[in-house]
Amino acid sequence: MEPINETEKLLYSKLVNMLSFTDYWKDDSLLQCALTLIPADELRVRATVKYSSLPESNNVDIDDLLLLELLEWFKEDFFKWLDAPKCDTCDVVTEKKGFVTPTQDEAKWDARTVEHFECPKCEKTYRFPRFNHPRKLLETRRGRCGEWANCFTLLCIALGYDSRFVIDWTDHVWTEVYSHSNKQWLHCDPCENVCDKPLMYEVGWNKKLKYVIAIGRYEIQDVTWRYTRNFEDVLKRRNVCREEFLLHCILTLQEKLQKSLSPPQLKELKERRARELAEFLSPAQPDSGNYSGRTSGSLSWRLARGEISFLENFYVFKLNTEEIKQKYFHIKYSCALDKYMRVSSLSVQTEDWKSFTFSHANMFRKVEKDWKVSYLAHAEGFSRGSVAWKFDFRDTNLVISTVKLNLHSRTFNSGTIKWLLFPNSEDDKITKYSPEEVCPLETTDLKGNTNFILKAELTGGDSWQHAQLFRQSLDSTAFPFEVEIHFIEKMSSP
């Protein structure tokens, strides 16, 4: 091999530094400490309840569902995002002024950089050490994606999952967890509470990926190809080192990680690696899931990084065989559970509010734990937001007879909400309703139609909180969004 250049030396140094994480993951006392902080019994109960409702043909096991519960608990209850500290005197967000040298105590917890902040009013200064030692993160429970993925990976390993810490050279980190039921690695982003949507960064965040490297206790792998559908474009951007040099580094470091393993352990890892490499041969393709922009961090921070999108999804409701037979369709949504229930086909969909929307712009789901309520609202920093659902039955012999709507919302101060019905598309004539008119509403305005769009527009107010869709108590069993449709057969042409 040719002599290595300076950029290749830096890459190798970064990979070697990644190996330091494996020491934490092999520290039994640290893993035990992490385990005491996880409400494992409670999470297993939730996972078991969900598992019991799955059809027998499902290809997940209880550990897969427990992982989803761990992700949600970690984001909602355990770890907090920090862009900049607040001044404890003036109650305003401080401004970043640069970096300062870590103290001896900060360095003990592997804080290689310390960000320096200052209050714009009283000029009081604050330090934000970027700790890398997960034992310290179990105490502080705050940070950005580096701290989030670092701590979450440790918790996964403490629970017995084979897990890897993943570094994206375009400045993000996350976790991968091995699913034994599916015999594949699952992408898990704790900052976003997202599992198994590896194209989220390229499709939703508009990232121009180069190198994505995963490191576990006993392996290191270039996993870039799991996260892109554009192999050729990525290869053009991979100019830090020669591909053969990167492969040599990975194999050298992996040999070091695996030197203490037994032959059966090595055999299992080799077989797992072969399956993973085979997976990389075909570019991934987006499924029907949502690949939205980033939700963690302040709006200005996300915009500056180009990691936010404003219009997404394109899901369309269609009738299944049973619904065609019944000439009836009924969907409802609980904001407290963040779950849709398709009553007319006796099925429960556990995806979040975005999953069945045709479009949504500048919207998010807010959970107020102090008040124990949840609702949808437009994103902070925007004067308006919208969300729409599309229903298309043109591939059947049925037309709409009546539509029943039960759509709950609340406004405060000068906030406004409009409900809109588009008979065929958003270019057609619309029918506008106030929030009171759709609680409930039965209409024949769509009689004879085969498709329509239902849309909510949120505007006005002194705050993003002043227009709220589907507000309800977290312990409520109600469904503040319901759409019922009765059909009749099309009249045959003479």
Rosetta blueprint (number, residue, H / E / L):
1 M L
2 E L
3 P L
4 I L
5 N L
6 E H
7 T H
8 E H
9 K H
10 L H
11 L H
12 Y H
13 S H
14 K H
15 L H
16 V H
17 N H
18 M H
19 L L
20 S H
21 F H
22 T H
23 D H
24 Y H
25 W H
26 K L
27 D L
28 D H
29 S H
30 L H
31 L H
32 Q H
33 C H
34 A H
35 L H
36 T H
37 L H
38 I L
39 P L
40 A H
41 D H
42 E H
43 L H
44 R H
45 V H
46 R H
47 A H
48 T H
49 V H
50 K H
51 Y H
52 S H
53 S L
54 L L
55 P L
56 E L
57 S L
58 N L
59 N L
60 V L
61 D L
62 I H
63 D H
64 D H
65 L H
66 L H
67 L H
68 L H
69 E H
70 L H
71 L H
72 E H
73 W H
74 F H
75 K H
76 E H
77 D H
78 F H
79 F L
80 K E
81 W E
82 L L
83 D L
84 A L
85 P L
86 K E
87 C L
88 D L
89 T L
90 C L
91 D L
92 V L
93 V E
94 T L
95 E E
96 K E
97 K E
98 G E
99 F E
100 V E
101 T L
102 P L
103 T L
104 Q H
105 D H
106 E H
107 A H
108 K H
109 W L
110 D L
111 A L
112 R L
113 T L
114 V E
115 E E
116 H E
117 F E
118 E E
119 C L
120 P L
121 K L
122 C L
123 E L
124 K L
125 T E
126 Y E
127 R E
128 F E
129 P E
130 R L
131 F L
132 N L
133 H L
134 P H
135 R H
136 K H
137 L H
138 L H
139 E H
140 T H
141 R L
142 R E
143 G E
144 R L
145 C H
146 G H
147 E H
148 W H
149 A H
150 N H
151 C H
152 F H
153 T H
154 L H
155 L H
156 C H
157 I H
158 A H
159 L L
160 G L
161 Y L
162 D L
163 S E
164 R E
165 F E
166 V E
167 I E
168 D E
169 W L
170 T L
171 D L
172 H E
173 V E
174 W E
175 T E
176 E E
177 V E
178 Y E
179 S E
180 H L
181 S L
182 N L
183 K L
184 Q E
185 W E
186 L E
187 H E
188 C E
189 D E
190 P L
191 C L
192 E L
193 N L
194 V E
195 C E
196 D L
197 K L
198 P L
199 L L
200 M H
201 Y H
202 E H
203 V H
204 G H
205 W L
206 N L
207 K L
208 K L
209 L L
210 K L
211 Y L
212 V E
213 I E
214 A E
215 I E
216 G E
217 R L
218 Y L
219 E L
220 I E
221 Q E
222 D E
223 V L
224 T H
225 W H
226 R H
227 Y L
228 T L
229 R L
230 N L
231 F H
232 E H
233 D H
234 V H
235 L H
236 K H
237 R H
238 R L
239 N L
240 V L
241 C L
242 R L
243 E H
244 E H
245 F H
246 L H
247 L H
248 H H
249 C H
250 I H
251 L H
252 T H
253 L H
254 Q H
255 E H
256 K H
257 L H
258 Q L
259 K L
260 S L
261 L L
262 S L
263 P H
264 P H
265 Q H
266 L H
267 K H
268 E H
269 L H
270 K H
271 E H
272 R H
273 R H
274 A H
275 R H
276 E H
277 L H
278 A H
279 E H
280 F L
281 L L
282 S L
283 P L
284 A L
285 Q L
286 P L
287 D L
288 S L
289 G L
290 N L
291 Y L
292 S L
293 G L
294 R L
295 T L
296 S L
297 G L
298 S L
299 L H
300 S H
301 W H
302 R H
303 L H
304 A H
305 R L
306 G L
307 E L
308 I L
309 S L
310 F L
311 L L
312 E L
313 N L
314 F L
315 Y L
316 V E
317 F E
318 K L
319 L L
320 N L
321 T H
322 E H
323 E H
324 I H
325 K H
326 Q H
327 K L
328 Y E
329 F E
330 H E
331 I E
332 K E
333 Y E
334 S E
335 C L
336 A L
337 L L
338 D L
339 K E
340 Y E
341 M E
342 R E
343 V H
344 S H
345 S H
346 L L
347 S E
348 V E
349 Q E
350 T L
351 E L
352 D L
353 W H
354 K H
355 S H
356 F H
357 T L
358 F L
359 S E
360 H E
361 A E
362 N L
363 M E
364 F E
365 R E
366 K E
367 V E
368 E E
369 K L
370 D L
371 W L
372 K L
373 V E
374 S E
375 Y E
376 L E
377 A E
378 H E
379 A L
380 E L
381 G L
382 F L
383 S L
384 R E
385 G E
386 S E
387 V E
388 A E
389 W E
390 K E
391 F E
392 D E
393 F L
394 R L
395 D L
396 T L
397 N L
398 L E
399 V E
400 I E
401 S E
402 T E
403 V E
404 K E
405 L E
406 N E
407 L E
408 H L
409 S E
410 R E
411 T E
412 F L
413 N L
414 S L
415 G E
416 T E
417 I E
418 K E
419 W E
420 L E
421 L E
422 F E
423 P L
424 N L
425 S L
426 E L
427 D L
428 D L
429 K L
430 I L
431 T E
432 K E
433 Y E
434 S L
435 P H
436 E H
437 E H
438 V H
439 C L
440 P L
441 L E
442 E E
443 T E
444 T L
445 D L
446 L L
447 K L
448 G L
449 N L
450 T L
451 N E
452 F E
453 I E
454 L E
455 K E
456 A E
457 E E
458 L E
459 T E
460 G E
461 G L
462 D L
463 S L
464 W H
465 Q H
466 H H
467 A E
468 Q E
469 L E
470 F E
471 R E
472 Q E
473 S E
474 L L
475 D L
476 S L
477 T L
478 A L
479 F L
480 P L
481 F E
482 E E
483 V E
484 E E
485 I E
486 H E
487 F E
488 I E
489 E E
490 K L
491 M L
492 S L
493 S L
494 P L
